[in-house]
Amino acid sequence: MPDQMLGTPDLRSLSEQLRLMLNICNEAITRGVLINRQSKKDKEFHFQNWFQSRLEDQCIDFDEPGRNTYPDFRLVQHPLGYELKGLAFPGRVNDYDCNSQMPHGIYRGRHIFYVFGRYPANSETDQYSVHDLVICHGSLLNANDSYLHKNKSTRGMGSYGDILLRDRKMYVAPTPFGLLSGVERQITLILPASWIEPDATVAVGDIKRTESDRMMAGYTFDLTTNTLIANYVDNPTAGREHCFVAYRPINTAPGPQVTLR
């Protein structure tokens, strides 16, 4: 389980930190705190900046984010990290581009939480509201934390044999909006079921994901035919169930139950 891999972290403290972030975001959205887009070319950082302001409002210490850091916000006083994913609405909702990093539940000693926020797709202004938001443990998206991403290269391409070929892997993972029903137009927190229930929240659904029979172990790519063939192996933990609980702030209407699609 994730908490065993990190030794014995204070799960009550971690749950309280997640409850705090849930309430901070819920309060800001209810109060109408808007996303501020610096320009129409700013398609990546406007939602991240909105979330950063929520951390700063509560004086939560974090390492300064950078363009290539993962996760985006690494907390100083808790073994937690937040990875931000803004999604335009209406628009692509079932999956998202991971940009060279597989989803993780644990990464370098931190529990990773993904913050998915949706906002208007065709706003004519540079200020707009958050449509809905999900904070979920990364293991909801991928339970395997052992895979280590690396980009490799080899030289020998081209007629003179001196062009470098880079194998730069990209990933497309499901979003909570694609996996779950009942999270639209809501503010939702999803924790592993083994975690302590946060105070001042109400449980709104149990979620169970089951590991597949096979897992990808590699792939080959034929440069002459442009065909990619995946290689699979038996999953040693096939059939293992990973259980999660969805929560909402207790001082708001609980909204619909959250279920796996």
Secondary structure, 3 states (H helix, E strand, C coil): CHHHHCCCCCHHHHHHHHHHHHHHHHHHHHHCCCEECCCCCCCCCHHHHHHHHHHHHCCCCECCCCCCCCCCEEECCCCEEEEEEEEEECCCCCEEECCCCCCCCEECCEEEEEEEEEEECCCCCCEECCCEEEEEEHHHCCCCCCCCCCCEEEEEECCCCCEEEEECCCCEEECHHHHEECCCCCEEEEEECCCCCCCCEEEEEEEEEECCCEEEEEEEEECCCCEEEEEEEECCCCCCEEEEEEEEECCCCCCCCCEEC
